[in-house]
């Protein structure tokens, strides 16, 4: 790393940083801490130095592969081995703030092959199920009536939904109150074995952007290997079918299911 500390001062070295709570939700804060060991330079000297970093940030993950955020960091640089644990009076320190965009490489929504060159063939857009069975059929029908509604971050009404807002709305129209956030909906009702055969229409499906990130997206199973959810493209149906390129994406990120109406 190279961290300029002034017009004629610089720090060159290698470091390690840990982050906590980042990526566990669509929008939320996180904390970070790090240390880097290297050479601190100015116009007259070059000294062995260590740079400590503490910071906080906030991140909005618009999609699983792109996020927008800002950070504030406090840095303390101590020169000389004796100063590593007992800062010298001339230790360099200060605050910095950044705003940025982070991109994740790898498969994205619908990112598996889409026909041609040996990839799986494209399938027609999924249609609503011909029949809806089970005790949550009315809830599912309410959700299906919202197909095509645009995505709105924080949206909980017909003019726009985010993923958890759609689920809360569909159940709320039938007198069932659910938590607002997807991470809290992940504890609603009873646990269902995360296999397609165990699902019933109305079950809440839980997805995680990456392993260990916690629940970052929710949808509702409607039957016939399909689920409804509000994604970046609005309220839509998706398949839970590995032959479907988009379906394979969601199956890779499916981490659980909850049943609100037995």
Backbone bond lengths (Angstrom), bond angles and torsions (degrees), N, CA, C in turn:
res aa  C-N    CA-C-N  psi(-1)  N-CA   C-N-CA  omega(-1)  CA-C   N-CA-C  phi
1 X - - - 1.444 - - 1.513 109.56 -
2 X 1.306 117.80 154.08 1.450 123.69 173.61 1.509 107.32 -130.45
3 X 1.336 116.90 120.84 1.459 121.33 -176.74 1.524 108.03 -125.52
4 X 1.300 117.56 104.84 1.447 121.12 -178.27 1.513 110.17 -70.31
5 X 1.324 116.61 127.34 1.457 122.38 -176.73 1.525 112.08 -108.16
6 X 1.271 117.24 -1.80 1.453 121.08 -179.90 1.506 109.52 171.34
7 X 1.313 116.32 176.96 1.451 119.76 -175.15 1.524 111.91 -59.54
8 X 1.337 116.82 -36.69 1.453 120.85 -178.09 1.523 111.86 -122.19
9 X 1.302 116.78 21.60 1.440 121.14 -179.84 1.528 109.08 -127.44
10 X 1.316 116.17 145.20 1.462 119.96 178.72 1.525 109.36 -154.37
11 X 1.317 115.51 161.31 1.466 122.70 177.01 1.514 107.30 -127.26
12 X 1.332 117.02 127.85 1.452 122.72 178.39 1.523 108.78 -124.64
13 X 1.314 116.74 125.37 1.449 118.57 -179.11 1.514 112.68 -179.92
14 X 1.320 116.23 -166.73 1.457 124.20 179.74 1.520 108.36 -125.51
15 X 1.341 115.09 145.64 1.446 118.34 -178.42 1.512 112.81 -146.32
16 X 1.325 114.70 177.31 1.463 122.40 178.38 1.521 108.17 -136.02
17 X 1.332 115.35 139.02 1.461 120.12 -177.60 1.519 109.59 -133.22
18 X 1.328 116.15 138.61 1.465 120.94 174.91 1.528 108.31 -114.65
19 X 1.327 115.37 147.55 1.465 121.33 179.23 1.520 108.89 -129.64
20 X 1.321 115.50 141.99 1.463 121.04 -179.03 1.519 109.80 -121.92
21 X 1.333 115.74 139.10 1.468 124.64 174.72 1.525 113.10 74.24
22 X 1.319 118.96 5.66 1.455 119.85 -178.83 1.516 110.51 -82.35
23 X 1.350 116.90 136.26 1.454 121.81 176.90 1.501 115.23 79.51
24 X 1.336 119.11 7.13 1.463 120.69 -179.31 1.516 112.97 -83.69
25 X 1.317 116.99 -13.19 1.455 120.67 -178.26 1.516 109.23 -149.08
26 X 1.322 116.34 167.98 1.455 120.17 -179.67 1.526 111.17 -63.93
27 X 1.330 116.78 -39.86 1.454 121.12 179.19 1.520 108.42 -139.39
28 X 1.327 116.40 130.37 1.454 117.75 179.50 1.514 112.84 175.58
29 X 1.326 116.23 168.45 1.460 121.65 179.97 1.523 112.11 -85.89
30 X 1.314 116.22 165.69 1.454 121.82 174.04 1.527 108.62 -151.42
31 X 1.336 115.74 166.72 1.456 122.23 -179.92 1.524 108.84 -125.00
32 X 1.318 117.00 157.01 1.452 121.09 -179.37 1.522 109.88 -146.24
33 X 1.321 115.44 154.25 1.457 122.57 175.73 1.519 107.59 -150.95
34 X 1.326 116.41 144.11 1.447 118.98 -178.02 1.514 112.15 -158.08
35 X 1.337 114.53 167.72 1.459 121.54 176.51 1.519 108.07 -145.53
36 X 1.321 116.25 143.13 1.457 121.96 178.99 1.522 108.94 -135.23
37 X 1.322 116.00 136.82 1.458 122.68 179.06 1.521 108.70 -112.48
38 X 1.352 116.03 132.97 1.444 117.99 -178.52 1.511 112.38 -174.42
39 X 1.333 114.39 -152.05 1.461 122.47 -177.74 1.516 108.78 -113.48
40 X 1.323 115.98 127.31 1.460 122.26 174.51 1.520 107.69 -100.35
41 X 1.323 117.31 131.36 1.456 121.24 -176.89 1.513 110.69 -124.20
42 X 1.322 114.93 151.97 1.457 122.27 165.17 1.521 107.00 -143.13
43 X 1.316 118.37 -162.05 1.462 119.76 -173.83 1.523 112.89 -70.73
44 X 1.328 118.05 -17.63 1.468 119.01 -173.98 1.513 114.80 -122.60
45 X 1.322 118.54 -24.25 1.464 120.11 -174.04 1.513 112.04 -134.13
46 X 1.336 114.03 160.63 1.459 122.71 169.51 1.526 106.52 -133.26
47 X 1.326 116.33 120.28 1.452 120.25 -175.25 1.521 110.64 -129.82
48 X 1.340 114.50 147.51 1.456 119.88 171.10 1.523 108.36 -62.98
49 X 1.330 117.32 134.58 1.467 120.36 -175.03 1.520 110.38 -146.75
50 X 1.304 114.94 160.40 1.460 121.94 173.17 1.522 108.39 -127.14
51 X 1.308 115.87 141.61 1.462 120.95 -179.47 1.530 108.45 -121.15
52 X 1.343 115.71 119.46 1.455 122.30 177.97 1.520 109.00 -95.84
53 X 1.327 116.30 143.86 1.453 121.11 -179.00 1.526 109.83 -134.88
54 X 1.316 115.82 132.83 1.464 122.90 170.74 1.521 107.34 -129.85
55 X 1.325 117.07 141.57 1.459 118.01 -178.37 1.512 113.54 -161.42
56 X 1.301 114.08 169.36 1.451 123.00 174.50 1.519 107.90 -134.63
57 X 1.302 116.03 156.87 1.453 120.43 179.06 1.511 110.73 -153.48
58 X 1.314 115.38 171.25 1.463 121.96 174.35 1.512 107.11 -137.05
59 X 1.324 116.88 139.28 1.459 121.40 -173.25 1.522 110.42 -135.91
60 X 1.315 115.56 137.18 1.465 122.32 171.64 1.516 107.65 -114.86
61 X 1.334 115.87 114.78 1.466 120.92 179.96 1.520 108.08 -94.48
62 X 1.343 115.40 93.85 1.459 121.09 -177.71 1.526 111.40 -63.14
63 X 1.328 116.81 -39.30 1.456 123.82 175.61 1.519 106.84 -136.28
64 X 1.329 116.92 171.13 1.454 119.18 -178.33 1.527 111.72 -65.00
65 X 1.347 118.15 -20.99 1.458 120.91 -174.44 1.526 114.08 -111.43
66 X 1.329 118.31 1.86 1.452 119.77 178.69 1.528 109.56 -142.57
67 X 1.328 115.72 139.00 1.459 120.45 -178.98 1.529 109.48 -142.43
68 X 1.322 115.71 149.08 1.454 123.01 176.93 1.527 107.50 -117.85
69 X 1.321 116.64 139.99 1.454 117.45 -177.84 1.507 113.29 -163.94
70 X 1.306 114.67 175.45 1.461 121.74 175.73 1.527 108.36 -141.07
71 X 1.344 115.68 152.01 1.452 121.92 -177.44 1.522 110.22 -136.08
72 X 1.306 115.26 150.47 1.462 122.87 169.38 1.527 107.03 -125.79
73 X 1.341 116.94 129.70 1.458 121.76 -176.28 1.529 110.69 -127.96
74 X 1.313 114.88 140.59 1.461 121.51 170.93 1.522 107.02 -108.60
75 X 1.345 116.90 127.22 1.463 121.78 -179.13 1.527 110.34 -119.09
76 X 1.322 113.85 140.71 1.457 121.58 175.26 1.520 107.68 -131.18
77 X 1.336 116.43 121.21 1.460 120.61 179.78 1.514 109.64 -113.35
78 X 1.334 116.85 124.52 1.455 122.51 177.37 1.515 109.37 -116.06
79 X 1.308 115.65 136.78 1.463 121.72 -179.31 1.522 110.23 -106.61
80 X 1.305 114.59 142.79 1.452 120.08 179.65 1.506 111.98 85.19
81 X 1.347 118.93 137.21 1.478 121.60 -176.75 1.513 114.19 -55.16
82 X 1.322 118.22 -33.51 1.460 119.35 -178.00 1.517 112.50 -69.12
83 X 1.318 116.95 -18.75 1.454 120.05 -178.70 1.516 114.51 -91.32
84 X 1.360 117.33 -5.43 1.456 119.63 -175.34 1.525 112.27 -62.68
85 X 1.322 116.84 -34.46 1.461 119.12 -178.16 1.525 112.30 -113.49
86 X 1.304 116.16 -7.80 1.462 121.74 -179.70 1.530 107.60 -137.79
87 X 1.332 118.35 86.93 1.467 121.69 -171.87 1.521 113.29 -52.31
88 X 1.335 115.00 137.75 1.444 121.22 176.66 1.521 110.63 -75.42
89 X 1.315 114.54 163.27 1.469 119.18 -178.72 1.518 112.18 -65.64
90 X 1.347 117.33 -24.36 1.462 120.09 -179.29 1.522 112.37 -101.01
91 X 1.346 116.60 19.70 1.468 119.98 178.77 1.530 110.13 -58.75
92 X 1.313 115.55 135.48 1.462 120.52 179.45 1.520 109.59 -84.26
93 X 1.296 116.26 134.26 1.457 120.29 -178.67 1.519 109.55 -150.93
94 X 1.328 115.49 161.26 1.448 119.56 179.97 1.517 112.01 170.52
95 X 1.332 115.16 172.76 1.462 123.09 -179.63 1.516 110.05 -108.20
96 X 1.321 115.47 150.80 1.465 121.30 173.20 1.515 109.28 -140.51
97 X 1.310 116.56 153.35 1.467 122.14 178.41 1.516 108.74 -134.96
98 X 1.332 115.92 141.15 1.456 120.89 -179.86 1.517 110.39 -137.25
99 X 1.323 115.39 152.76 1.459 123.80 171.75 1.518 106.61 -127.54
100 X 1.338 117.47 132.84 1.449 117.78 -175.46 1.513 114.23 -157.88
101 X 1.327 113.73 178.95 1.468 123.94 177.96 1.518 107.29 -126.10
102 X 1.327 117.20 133.91 1.462 121.17 176.21 1.521 109.36 -116.92
103 X 1.317 115.15 140.18 1.459 122.13 -179.31 1.511 108.95 -119.07
104 X 1.346 115.83 139.40 1.456 121.08 176.32 1.515 110.00 -106.97
105 X 1.332 116.58 132.20 1.458 120.92 178.88 1.515 110.01 -89.13
106 X 1.321 115.70 155.59 1.462 119.81 -179.52 1.504 110.66 121.26
107 X 1.335 115.29 -164.76 1.457 120.41 -176.58 1.512 110.36 -71.09
108 X 1.324 115.96 137.87 1.444 122.06 176.60 1.519 108.57 -116.18
109 X 1.324 116.20 -179.71 1.459 120.31 -179.82 1.515 109.34 -55.15
110 X 1.322 115.56 124.87 1.449 118.90 -177.35 1.515 111.80 71.22
111 X 1.335 118.31 18.68 1.442 121.72 -170.24 1.507 114.61 -83.33
112 X 1.278 119.84 -10.25 1.456 120.13 175.37 1.516 108.18 -73.12
113 X 1.323 116.37 160.00 1.457 120.08 -175.59 1.513 113.24 -48.19
114 X 1.313 116.50 146.45 1.462 120.47 -177.02 1.516 110.66 -123.06
115 X 1.292 115.32 54.88 1.455 118.97 176.42 1.520 111.38 88.00
116 X 1.330 116.40 154.04 1.455 121.04 -179.27 1.519 111.01 76.66
117 X 1.331 116.10 154.83 1.457 121.75 176.94 1.528 112.54 52.56
118 X 1.329 116.18 32.14 1.446 120.01 176.39 1.505 114.89 85.58
119 X 1.346 118.98 -1.34 1.457 121.92 179.77 1.516 110.69 -75.48
120 X 1.341 117.59 167.67 1.463 120.47 179.18 1.518 110.32 -66.84
121 X 1.315 118.47 147.48 1.463 121.16 -177.83 1.523 111.41 -69.38
122 X 1.324 115.86 149.97 1.453 120.38 173.83 1.521 109.73 -67.17
123 X 1.317 116.06 139.87 1.449 121.94 176.94 1.519 109.10 -107.55
124 X 1.333 118.12 152.50 1.470 119.67 177.73 1.523 110.17 -64.25
125 X 1.324 117.19 156.05 1.479 119.54 178.75 1.519 110.52 -55.64
126 X 1.306 117.68 140.52 1.476 119.69 -179.12 1.519 111.53 -66.50
127 X 1.309 115.88 142.39 1.454 122.55 177.92 1.532 109.40 -104.33
128 X 1.336 117.94 155.84 1.471 120.18 176.26 1.524 110.20 -57.50
129 X 1.302 117.94 149.53 1.469 120.51 -179.67 1.521 111.20 -60.74
130 X 1.313 116.03 146.71 1.464 120.24 -179.35 1.523 111.42 -69.36
131 X 1.322 116.71 -34.73 1.466 121.16 176.11 1.520 108.74 -136.05
132 X 1.317 116.19 147.46 1.466 121.93 178.22 1.512 107.76 -120.22
133 X 1.309 116.23 121.25 1.458 120.56 -177.50 1.519 110.19 -112.01
134 X 1.330 115.89 167.85 1.453 120.72 173.91 1.515 113.30 99.85
135 X 1.319 115.48 169.81 1.460 121.72 -176.25 1.520 113.41 -70.84
136 X 1.331 117.68 -17.37 1.462 120.90 -179.35 1.528 111.97 -101.66
137 X 1.329 117.66 19.74 1.460 120.71 -175.99 1.524 111.78 -59.25
138 X 1.342 117.96 -39.25 1.463 120.21 -179.06 1.527 111.12 -67.08
139 X 1.315 117.28 -36.17 1.460 121.10 177.91 1.528 109.84 -65.43
140 X 1.319 115.92 -43.98 1.460 120.36 179.03 1.524 110.54 -61.61
141 X 1.340 116.93 -42.78 1.455 120.40 -179.92 1.527 110.79 -61.98
142 X 1.317 117.43 -39.81 1.463 120.61 177.58 1.524 110.55 -62.12
143 X 1.316 116.80 -42.63 1.466 119.79 178.02 1.524 111.02 -63.14
144 X 1.329 116.93 -42.00 1.463 120.53 -178.86 1.532 111.83 -64.18
145 X 1.321 117.21 -30.12 1.467 120.17 177.95 1.520 112.46 -66.78
146 X 1.323 116.63 -12.51 1.467 121.07 179.13 1.527 112.54 -95.08
147 X 1.326 118.49 4.04 1.464 120.68 178.74 1.533 110.46 -54.30
148 X 1.326 115.86 134.31 1.461 120.64 179.74 1.512 114.27 91.53
149 X 1.332 118.35 -11.77 1.461 120.26 177.94 1.525 108.97 -64.62
150 X 1.313 118.91 135.28 1.468 120.42 -176.65 1.517 112.71 -66.97
151 X 1.336 114.93 156.29 1.452 120.79 175.15 1.524 109.25 -76.11
152 X 1.314 116.45 131.10 1.460 122.46 174.46 1.513 107.58 -135.26
153 X 1.333 116.92 121.95 1.454 119.73 179.15 1.524 109.53 -63.11
154 X 1.314 115.97 126.24 1.454 121.06 -176.05 1.509 114.23 81.05
155 X 1.355 118.22 2.14 1.463 121.90 -175.35 1.517 112.68 -73.11
156 X 1.325 116.17 136.95 1.466 121.03 -179.66 1.523 111.84 -134.11
157 X 1.337 119.17 13.46 1.465 121.46 -176.96 1.518 109.53 -135.01
158 X 1.351 115.04 178.51 1.455 120.50 -171.95 1.524 113.97 -60.62
159 X 1.332 118.77 -25.15 1.464 120.09 -178.09 1.519 112.54 -80.81
160 X 1.309 117.88 -2.32 1.451 120.26 177.65 1.518 111.40 169.47
161 X 1.335 116.07 141.05 1.464 121.57 179.65 1.518 109.69 -134.92
162 X 1.334 116.06 146.67 1.442 119.02 157.54 1.521 106.73 -98.22
163 X 1.327 117.64 -177.75 1.473 118.97 -169.95 1.529 112.16 -62.47
164 X 1.322 117.20 -48.63 1.463 119.15 -178.11 1.521 111.91 -75.04
165 X 1.353 116.90 -26.74 1.461 119.88 177.34 1.515 111.95 -64.25
166 X 1.335 117.11 -37.62 1.468 121.04 177.99 1.523 110.82 -63.65
167 X 1.331 116.75 -44.96 1.463 120.27 -178.76 1.525 110.12 -65.19
168 X 1.324 116.78 -45.22 1.461 120.51 179.69 1.526 110.80 -60.94
169 X 1.321 117.07 -41.84 1.470 121.65 -179.29 1.523 111.06 -64.10
170 X 1.343 117.31 -48.67 1.468 120.57 -175.98 1.521 110.94 -59.82
171 X 1.301 117.64 -42.80 1.462 120.16 178.41 1.523 111.46 -74.59
172 X 1.306 116.99 -36.59 1.459 120.68 -179.02 1.512 113.31 -63.25
173 X 1.333 117.33 -31.87 1.459 120.87 177.73 1.520 112.53 -65.37
174 X 1.312 117.14 -12.39 1.463 121.77 179.49 1.530 111.07 -118.90
175 X 1.330 114.60 24.86 1.460 120.34 172.56 1.512 116.31 78.11
176 X 1.318 117.58 14.88 1.463 121.13 -179.67 1.519 108.55 -110.76
177 X 1.309 116.75 117.34 1.452 122.05 -177.36 1.529 110.10 -90.63
178 X 1.322 115.59 127.64 1.458 121.65 177.26 1.520 109.47 -119.95
179 X 1.335 117.74 156.62 1.463 119.83 175.34 1.526 110.83 -59.96
180 X 1.299 115.57 159.07 1.463 120.91 -176.85 1.528 112.62 -78.67
181 X 1.334 117.90 -39.95 1.455 121.31 -171.46 1.532 111.66 -91.52
182 X 1.333 115.88 147.62 1.462 120.64 -179.02 1.524 111.54 -60.75
183 X 1.335 118.14 -37.01 1.464 120.03 -179.39 1.527 111.58 -65.01
184 X 1.357 116.29 -28.84 1.461 119.76 177.64 1.523 111.46 -84.07
185 X 1.329 117.25 -34.35 1.457 120.21 174.89 1.520 111.06 -62.99
186 X 1.323 116.63 -22.21 1.466 120.82 178.23 1.524 112.03 -66.46
187 X 1.347 117.61 -8.55 1.467 121.03 178.13 1.529 111.65 -115.72
188 X 1.335 117.81 4.29 1.465 121.20 -179.38 1.526 110.17 -75.57
189 X 1.339 115.91 149.81 1.458 120.33 175.93 1.515 112.36 62.36
190 X 1.336 114.44 -150.26 1.456 120.14 -179.04 1.515 111.35 -112.07
191 X 1.309 115.37 156.33 1.467 120.77 -178.44 1.524 110.78 -74.12
192 X 1.322 115.19 141.09 1.465 122.46 176.87 1.522 108.06 -120.23
193 X 1.313 116.28 136.86 1.464 119.88 177.00 1.519 109.75 -56.64
194 X 1.327 118.76 126.16 1.469 120.46 -175.85 1.523 113.55 -76.45
195 X 1.331 114.81 64.47 1.458 121.82 170.84 1.523 107.52 -128.14
196 X 1.309 116.58 145.44 1.462 120.48 -176.73 1.519 111.10 -58.38
197 X 1.319 117.77 -38.85 1.467 121.03 -177.26 1.524 112.08 -64.04
198 X 1.332 117.99 -24.33 1.463 120.90 -177.43 1.531 112.98 -86.87
199 X 1.328 117.86 -7.87 1.460 120.97 -173.93 1.518 112.89 -80.22
200 X 1.348 115.50 149.42 1.457 123.27 171.48 1.524 108.47 -126.51
201 X 1.337 117.95 151.94 1.464 119.89 176.49 1.535 111.13 -53.56
202 X 1.321 115.75 133.09 1.453 121.60 -178.51 1.514 113.72 102.82
203 X 1.336 117.55 -16.45 1.459 119.63 178.43 1.526 110.29 -63.73
204 X 1.328 116.07 141.67 1.460 121.95 178.07 1.524 108.30 -87.69
205 X 1.319 116.51 125.55 1.457 121.87 179.32 1.522 109.45 -96.97
206 X 1.315 116.71 137.06 1.463 123.10 -176.09 1.524 109.24 -112.26
207 X 1.326 115.68 132.71 1.459 121.04 -178.74 1.528 109.71 -128.39
208 X 1.322 115.15 151.21 1.462 121.05 177.68 1.519 109.06 -127.04
209 X 1.329 115.62 134.85 1.464 120.00 -177.67 1.525 111.71 -61.51
210 X 1.337 116.94 -34.28 1.455 120.94 178.54 1.521 108.36 -157.32
211 X 1.329 118.12 159.11 1.459 121.26 -176.88 1.525 111.79 -54.66
212 X 1.325 115.09 132.61 1.450 120.45 178.27 1.516 115.42 79.62
213 X 1.323 117.04 1.70 1.474 119.83 -176.01 1.520 112.23 -85.76
214 X 1.328 119.24 -5.37 1.455 120.63 -175.12 1.520 110.52 79.53
215 X 1.327 116.15 177.77 1.466 121.17 -178.32 1.526 109.31 -75.89
216 X 1.326 116.22 122.21 1.459 121.66 -179.26 1.529 112.96 -118.36
217 X 1.335 117.32 -5.17 1.467 120.41 -178.59 1.520 108.62 -155.95
218 X 1.339 116.93 147.45 1.463 121.48 177.31 1.524 109.73 -134.52
219 X 1.309 115.12 154.99 1.456 122.42 175.35 1.520 108.94 -146.28
220 X 1.329 117.03 -179.55 1.460 121.70 179.73 1.526 109.33 -127.90
221 X 1.324 115.58 126.79 1.454 120.13 177.31 1.525 109.46 -71.46
222 X 1.356 116.57 133.69 1.470 120.37 -177.76 1.521 111.93 -116.10
223 X 1.318 117.65 -2.59 1.462 120.84 -177.79 1.512 111.73 103.82
224 X 1.310 116.21 166.86 1.465 123.35 177.32 1.527 112.13 56.62
225 X 1.331 116.66 37.60 1.471 123.20 179.07 1.530 112.49 60.78
226 X 1.332 116.96 32.60 1.458 121.09 -179.40 1.522 110.22 -128.60
227 X 1.319 116.03 152.28 1.461 120.18 173.27 1.523 109.34 -140.00
228 X 1.329 115.23 154.48 1.451 122.21 179.22 1.518 108.71 -107.79
229 X 1.318 115.81 142.07 1.465 119.97 -179.89 1.523 108.55 -160.84
230 X 1.326 115.46 162.96 1.460 121.18 175.19 1.515 107.65 -103.70
231 X 1.319 115.49 107.44 1.459 121.38 179.67 1.523 108.25 -105.83
232 X 1.319 116.39 -170.60 1.462 119.73 179.81 1.529 111.72 -62.09
233 X 1.325 117.72 -17.87 1.468 121.88 179.35 1.519 112.30 -98.23
234 X 1.312 117.26 10.51 1.455 120.68 179.76 1.516 111.55 97.14
235 X 1.341 115.10 -174.16 1.468 120.08 -178.44 1.524 108.82 -72.82
236 X 1.309 116.09 124.96 1.459 120.78 -173.98 1.518 110.04 -149.46
237 X 1.316 115.06 168.44 1.460 122.58 172.88 1.519 109.22 -100.60
238 X 1.319 116.05 142.29 1.455 122.05 173.96 1.519 108.47 -133.45
239 X 1.312 115.81 158.14 1.454 121.07 179.87 1.526 111.19 -96.20
240 X 1.318 115.31 152.11 1.457 122.08 169.06 1.525 106.85 -105.98
241 X 1.295 114.81 65.19 1.453 121.80 -173.02 1.528 107.72 -138.17
242 X 1.331 118.35 118.37 1.465 120.39 -177.93 1.521 113.65 -63.57
243 X 1.333 117.54 -16.59 1.463 119.75 177.70 1.517 111.97 -76.36
244 X 1.321 115.84 -17.74 1.456 121.78 177.82 1.533 107.69 -89.53
245 X 1.347 119.31 126.04 1.466 119.86 -178.42 1.526 113.16 -54.31
246 X 1.330 117.54 -45.26 1.459 120.18 179.13 1.524 110.37 -70.69
247 X 1.341 116.34 -37.38 1.449 119.75 179.23 1.520 111.92 -60.79
248 X 1.325 116.80 -38.93 1.458 120.21 176.82 1.511 111.83 -62.17
249 X 1.318 116.00 -37.05 1.469 120.54 177.79 1.531 110.31 -59.75
250 X 1.334 116.51 -49.27 1.461 119.68 -176.64 1.521 111.80 -70.95
251 X 1.323 118.45 -36.09 1.458 120.31 177.49 1.526 111.50 -61.92
252 X 1.334 116.91 -36.41 1.456 120.42 177.53 1.523 112.40 -63.80
253 X 1.334 117.02 -23.74 1.466 121.66 -174.40 1.531 112.88 -110.47
254 X 1.318 116.31 4.16 1.463 121.18 179.72 1.524 109.14 -76.95
255 X 1.330 116.85 123.98 1.459 120.88 -175.07 1.526 113.69 -121.40
256 X 1.348 118.87 -6.68 1.448 118.44 -179.54 1.510 112.86 174.36
257 X 1.332 116.24 176.42 1.459 122.12 179.03 1.535 109.04 -150.77
258 X 1.343 115.15 150.03 1.465 121.52 179.45 1.525 108.52 -129.72
259 X 1.339 116.26 144.00 1.463 121.65 178.21 1.527 108.42 -115.94
260 X 1.317 115.29 116.55 1.466 121.50 -178.01 1.527 110.81 -87.29
261 X 1.348 116.85 -40.89 1.459 121.89 179.70 1.532 108.38 -109.31
262 X 1.323 118.85 111.03 1.475 121.16 -176.24 1.533 112.10 -60.26
